[in-house]
């Protein structure tokens, strides 16, 4: 991947009451990964678990920067007052094989704009 860190941003694809899905965008708005994050709170103890799938390898330092951006720009903004007991983020490297949808006019290039094109 060509230095995505300086230009990284997130485009929300889906948001529910307890979870979010984002495209991770790099230089020239290319998708460099996806993020799924889930929020669970009970009895004053809050848990945040997520998965990042990168579409290419990053150096360890770059990976840590992506995790820190996710924490600062997404997790903390979603739940700033939570008594966070646990934040677990698993990072994978993979590739998209295909996309399935029951929408009649689904275009794969629109995947980042399905429900909400809000950027952070």
N, C-alpha and C positions, 0 to 999 in steps of 0.2 A: 504494500500500500504506500502511496506517495504522500508523506507527511500530512495526514488528515488532522492532526491535533490542533494546529493553529486556526483551522477553519471549521471545527466540528460544531454541529448544532443538531437539535432534535426536532423531529416533526411528529406530533402525536397522531396516531392512526385510530386508536380506540381508547375511551375512558369509561370505566364503570365506577360504581361507588367504592370499590375496593381494589381496582387494578387499572393499569394503563399499559398500552403498547405503543412504542415509538420506532420510527426509522431513525437510524443514526446516519447523519449526512456529513460528508467530507467536502473536499475541494470540488467545485463545479456541481454541487448538489448531488454528487454520486452517493448512492446508498453504500455505506461501508459496514453496516451491521443493523441489527434489530435488538430492541430491549423490551422485555416483558417484566413488569414489576407488580407485586401484590402486597397489599397492606392488610394486616390483621391485628386488631386490638381487642384485648379482653382484660377486664379487671385491672386497668391502669398499666398494663404491660403491653407494649406495642412491638410487633414483629414486622419486618419488611424484608421480603425475599424477592429476588429477581434473577433473570437469566439474560445474558448478553450473548448474541451470536455474531461474531465478526466474520466478514466475508474474506478476510485475508489476515496474515500474521502482522502483529505489532511487536515492537520491542517491549520488554517488561516495563520500562519507564513510561512509554506511551500508553500501555494498557492501564497502568495505575492512574495516569492523567484522565483517561476516559472514565474510570470508576469514580474518581473524585468529582468530575463534572456531573456525572449522574447523581451523585450524592448531593452536590450543591444546587444544581439547577432543577432537578426533578423531585427527588425524595424530600429534601428539606422544604421545598415550596409547597408540596402536596400536604405535608403534615408537620408544620413548623412547631406546633405545641405538643407533639406526641412525646410521651415518656419512652423513648426508644430503648428497648431492651436488646434488640438484635437486628442487625442489618447484614444480610447475607446476599452476595451477588456472585453467581457462577458465570464464568466467562468461557465461551467455546469458540472454536474456529470451524467454520463450515461453509457450505455453498448452497444456494437455492437451486433445487432441482426443478421444481415447477410450482405453480400456484393454481389452486382450485377455487372456484366461486360459482354460486348459483345465480349470480347477477347476469342478465342477458348481455349487457354491454360492458362487461368488466375488461379493462385494459390493464395489463401488467404494469405499464409505466405510471398508472395512476395509483399504485398501491399505497403511496404515502399520503394520498388525498381522499381516501375512502370515506371517512366520517368527519375528519377535522384536520385542517391544515395549519393548526396553531404551531408556531415555532418558538423555541426558547434559546 
